[in-house]
Amino acid sequence: MDEASHWFPRNLAPVIKEALADTPVVCLLGPRQCGKTSLAEKTFPKRAFISLDEPNYYRVARHDPAGFIAGLPEEITIDEVQRAPELLPVIKQAVDRDRRPGRFLLTGSANLLLLPKVSESLAGRLEIVNLQPLTESEKERRPGRFLQTFLSGAIEPEIQAPPKSGATGPALVQRLVAGGYPEPLRRSPGRARQWRRQYLKSIIERDIQDVARVKNAEEVTRLLELLALRSAELLNASNLAKELALHRDTVNHYLTILERLFLLRRLPAWHRNNAKRLIKTPKVHLLDSGLAATLAGLKAEDWLAQRERMGHLLESFVIQQIIAQAAWTDPDLRFWHYRDKDQVEVDMVVTRGAKTWGIEVKAAETLNNKDGQGLAHLAEKCGRNFQAGLLLYNGRDILPLGDKKFLAVPMRKLWEL
C-alpha cells in the first residue's frame, strides 16, 4: 500500500485555514501521533516548517528564544511547541509589533492552556484548534456531519434494507479496539497493541517532563492503566489513591498531567443550576478507545464475555467521536454527563447556551421499554430548553422512542453521515 493511501484527509483542515486567514497565531493541539504534523505539512506545504523534536532547533529555542524567533521566515510552522514554552512570550512580542494574520502556526502535544503561565502569554492573539485522533468518519473519508445533522433536527425515522454481503465494513467492536491513532491502523491487531504500549512508554518517559515535574513516572502509568479499567465511570480520586497507595493530591496532580497530554478527558456533570455543575462529580474517559482497550487487556473477541467493560469502552468511543466532530461543526458546544440522585443517567449532554440535547449509548442490537428513560428525565429537567435526544445503539433502523423528540439511531450513523 502506497503512502498516499495511508493519508486520511482531516475534516479540521478548513477550520485551520479559516483561522490563519484572520489570526496571527493559530495553535493546533492534540495528542502525539494523532496526525498534527502531517495535517500541517499537507495542508500548508509552502510554509516553512521547524520541529522542536530536532535537537538543534530545540537547543536554540530553549537557550536563545529571541534569537530563534528573529531568524524565522515571515510565515512559519513550529512543531511540538510545548517543548520550548520560552518561545511564547517572544512570539507575543513579535505579534504585537506585526499583527498580520497567519504568521505562526504552532502545533503542540500538550494542552498549552493548562500549562502554568502559558495561557497568559498569547491571550487575545491566538486561536486554539484541537485535533483528535482519527474519527471513524475520517477513516471512511466521510465529511463527519452526524453531529451537525442531529443538532439541526434532520435525523428522521428510517427502516433500512439489510446490507449486502461484504458491504458492512469493520464490525463495531473492531472499530473500538482499533482506536484513532493513524500509525497502528497499518498493523495487525497484535502489532497495533505493541505500538500503543511503546507509544505510552515514550510519552511517560519523555513528554511528561515537558508539562510537569514528576519524580516517579511509573506511578502515572499505573494510574492510567487503572483508569482504562474505569473509563466512562465517575471519577473517585480517593479510591484511586487508595488502590495505588498514593496521596490523593498526588493522584489529582497526575490526572491533570494526563489531561495536559490529551490522554484523559474529564466530562463534567450537567445540572440545571450552573453553580452546582462545578461541585458535582465528573466522569473520566480515555480519549482513544484503542489505547484504553490495550491498557485494559480487551480484544475484539471479548465483546460478549466482557460485556460491561466493552459497554464502557463504547461510551468513551462515542463521546470521543462527538467531541471530535464538534471541532469542525460548532466549537461553542459544551459537553457534560447527567446523573441524578436516583442514579438516572444520560451518557452525554450537549449544550449551546441554554439549548440542550441528550445522547445515550447502548451496545445491544435490540431496544426495550426502559430505553430513553434517562433522556425523559433530562428533558423534564430542561423544560423548553430541551431540543432532542438520541439513543445510539448497534441496530439497523432509526426508530422513534415514544416521545417525538427521542430517536434510536444506529451507531454507524456516526461515520456514515
N, C-alpha and C positions, 0 to 999 in steps of 0.2 A: 504493500500500500504506500503511495507516494505521500510526500509531506503535505501537499495541498489537501488531501483527503482527511488528514488529521486535524486540520484547522476548522474550528466551528465559528462561523460568524457570530459576533456578540451583539445582542439586541440593545446593549447600552451604548454602542458607538455613536449614534446620532445625538444622544444626550451629552456626551463629551464634546462633540463638535459644536453644539449649541452653546455650551458653557464657555469654551475657548473663544467664541466669537464676541463675547462681551465682558469677559472677566480676565484680569491679569494673571491670576494663579488658579489653576484647577488641579485638585489633588485626587487621584484615583486610588482608592483604598480598598484592600481586600486581603484575604489570607495568601500566604506564599503558595505558589504553584497553581493559583486559580486562573491564570491567564492574563494578568495585568500587563506584563512586558510585551507579550505577543499582540495584545489589543492595541497598545500604544504604538508599537512599531508598524503594524499593518495598517492601522487607521491613519497614521501620520508619517508615512515613510520618508518625507523630505525634511522632517525636523531633526536637528542634531540630537544625539542620544548619548547619555552617560549613565553608567550603572555604578552605584556606590558599593556593589559587591566586588568590584575590581579593586585590588589593594592600593594601587597608586592613586586612583581618584579618591578612595576612602581616606587615605592618609592626608592628602592635601585638604580635603573638605573639613576634616576634624581639626587640623592644626592651623590652617590659614583660610577660614571660610570667606573672608572679604576678598582675598586674592583669587580664590577659586571662582566666586561668582563674577568678579570683574573680568575674568578671562573667557567667559562663556559667550556664545553667539546670542543674537537678539532673541531668538526663539529656541528654547531648549527643553528637552525631556530629561528629567533626573529620576532615575530608577532607584527604589529602595531608600527613599529619603529619610526614613526613620533612623537609619544607621548614623546619620550626622545631623542631629537636631540643631547644632550650632549654625547651620545654614539658614534656618528660617528667619531669624531676626535680620540677617543680611539681605535675604530676599525681600523682606518687608521694606527695608531702606531703598533697595533698587526699584521696587514698585512705586514707592512714594515719590521718587524722582521721575519716573516714567510709567504712567498707568495704562499704557496701551494694552488692549486685550490680547490674550494668547501668549504672553511672554514665557510663562513657566507652566509646563505640565509635569507634575510630580506624581510618582507612584510610591505607595507605602504598604508594607505588610504588617503594620501595626496601626491601630486607631489613634491618629495623632491628636484627636480631640480629647482622648483620655490620658494623654501624656502630660505630666506637670509642666506648666508654663507655655507649652507649645501653642495651645489654642489661642492664647493672648497675642501671639506674635503676628498673626495674619488676620485677625478679626476684621471683617468687612472687606477684605481684599481677596479672599479666595472662595471657591466653591468646592465642596466635597462631593465626590461621586463614588458610590460604593459598588464595587464589583463583587459578586458572589461566585462561588464555584458554578460550573455549567448547570443550567436548569435543564429539565427534560425537554422543554420546548426548543432550546438551543441545540441539544443533541439531535433532535428531529429536524433541525433547520426550519423551525416554525417561528412566527413573529411573537409568540407569547402574549396573546391577548385575552387569556382566560379572565384575569382579574378585571381588566377593563370591561369585558362583556358582562361580567357579574355585577359590577358596580352600576352599570348603565341600565340594568334590568332587562337585558336582551336574551337571557337564557330562558328557554321555554320548554315545557314537557315534550318529550320526543321518544317514540318507540323505534329502536334501532334494529335493523336486519342483522341476523347472525353474521359475524365476519367470515370472509372467505378463508379457506385453509391456507395457513402460512402468512396471513395478512395482519396478524395481531401485533407484531413487533415483540420486543422483550417483555416477559411477564413482569407484573408489578414488583414481585419480590426481587427479581434480578435488578431492577432499577434501584431498589432500596439499597442493596448491598454494593452496588457499583459506585454510588455517590457521584459527585460532580467535578472532581479534580481531573483535568484532561489527561495527564500522563498515564495513570493506571488503566484508563479505558482501552489502551492499546494492548493490555496484558491479559493473560489468563487469570481467573479468579484467585488462584493461589499466589501468583506473582504480584497481582494487584495488592493483596493483603501484605505481602512483604514490602512493597513500595510504601504503603501507608505507615508501616512500623518504622521504616527508615526515615520517612518524612517527619514523623513526630519526634524521633530521636534527634534529628538535625535541628528542629525548631527549639527543642528544650535545651540542647547543648549550646546553641549559638544565639538564636534570635531573642531568646528570653532576656539576655543581658542588655539588649538594646532598649528595653522598656522598663526594666526594674532590677533591683538588686535582690538576688536570690542565693542563699547560702547552699541550699540542697535542692537542686533541680529535680532529683528523683522523686521528691515529695509532690511536685507539680504533676509529674507523670502518673503517680499513684492516684492523685485526686481526679485527674481526667479519666482514668480507667474506671474509677468508681462512678463518676458522673455518666459515663457511657452506659452503665447498667441502670441508671436512673433518669435517662433522657426522657423529657416530657412529664416529669414528676415535679411536685412542689419542692422548692429549694429549702433544705433544712441544714444550715451551716453547722449547727450544734451537733447533729447526728453524724455529719461528715467528719467533723473534728474528732468525735469520739471513736469512730471506726478507724481513723488514720492515726490516732494517738497524737494529735496536734492541737495547738491552741486555736480557738475559734477565730481570733484575729488573724492568725496565720492563714487559715483556710479562706477567710474573706479577702486577704491580700492576694492569694493565689487565684481566686475566682476573678478578681479584677485583671490580673495578668492574662488569664485565658481569654477574657473578653477583649483585651487590647490586641491580642494576636489573632482575633477572629476565629477562635476555635470553639467558643461558647457563646450562647445567647441567653440572657435573662429576659423572659417575656413577662412584663408586669401585669398585675391583676387589675381588671376593669371594675370600677364602681361608679354608680350614678353621681356620687359626691366626689368631686375632683380631689379634695383634700385627703379622703380616705384611701384613694388609689396609692398614695405614697407610703402607706404603712401596711398594706396587705402583701401577702406572700407571693413572690413571682414564681413562675415555672422556669425550669432550666432545660435548655435544648442544646445539644451539639449541633453545630451548623451543618456539617456534612454527614449524611447518613452512612456513606461508605466507611468513613473513619470511625463513626460510632459503632458500626457493625463489627469492624475489625477489633476494636478495643474490647467490645463486649463478647467476642468469640462467636458471633452469629453468622451463619452462612445461609444461602438460599434454601437449602434443604431443611432448615429449622422453622420454616414458615408455619407448619402445623404443630410441631412438637413444642415450640417456644412462642405460642400464640400471643401471650400477654406482652412479652418483650418486643415481639415483632410489631404489635399494635402501637406500642410507644414509639418505636423507631419510625413507623409510618406517620404518626402525628408530627414528629420532628421534621420528617421529609416534606410533608405537605406545607408546614409553616415556612420552611425554607423556600419552597417554590413560590409561594405567595409573596413573601417579603422581597425576593429577588425580582419578581415581575413588577413590584411597586416602583422600583428604581427607574423604570422607563415608562410607567403608567401614570403615577402620581406620587411624587416624593413627599407630599404633605400628609399622606396617610399615616396613621399611627396604629400600632398593633398591641393587643392585650390577650389575656385569657380571662374567663369568668368562672367563678366558683362561689356559691353562696353558703350560708350556714347549714343548709341541708345537704351540702355536697353535690348539688346540681351543678353541672359543668357545661361550658362551651369551650372547645379547644382553642378557638381563635376569634377574637373580636376585632373588627376593623372599624376605625373611626376617621371621619373627616369633619372636624369641628364637632357639632352635636350629632351629626348623622352617624348611624351605627348599623353595621352588618355583622352577622354571626356565621361561623363556619365550623361544622363538626366533621370529624374524621372517623370512618368505620372500615375495618379491614374486611368485613364479610361481604358476600355477593348478594345476600338477601336482606330484606327490610322487615321490621316488626313494629308493633303498635307503640313501643316506647321510643322509637326513633323520633327525634325532633322535640323531645320534652325540654331539653336544655335550651334550645332555640326559643321555645314558647316562653320559658321563664325570662330569658333575656329580653324578648320583645315586650313582655309585660313591664319590666323594669324601665325600658326606654320610652314606652308610650309612642307618641307620634314621631319621635326621632328614629325609630327602628325602620330600616329600609327593606331588608330581605335577609333570609337565612338559607344556607346550603348544608346538606349532608353529603359529603363526598364519600362514596362507597365503591366497592370493587365489582359493581354490577354493570349492566349493559345499557339500560334505558334511563332517560330523565323523567322522573315521576313526581307527582305532587305529594306533599306530606301533610295532608289535612288542610291547614291554613294556606291560602293562596300565595302568601309570601314565602312559604317554605318549599324547597325542592330537594329531592335526592338526585345527585348528579354523579355520573361515573367518574372515577379517578382519572381516567385517561384524558378527560377534557382539559386537564391542567396543561397538557402538552399538545393537544390536537388543535386548539384554537389559536 
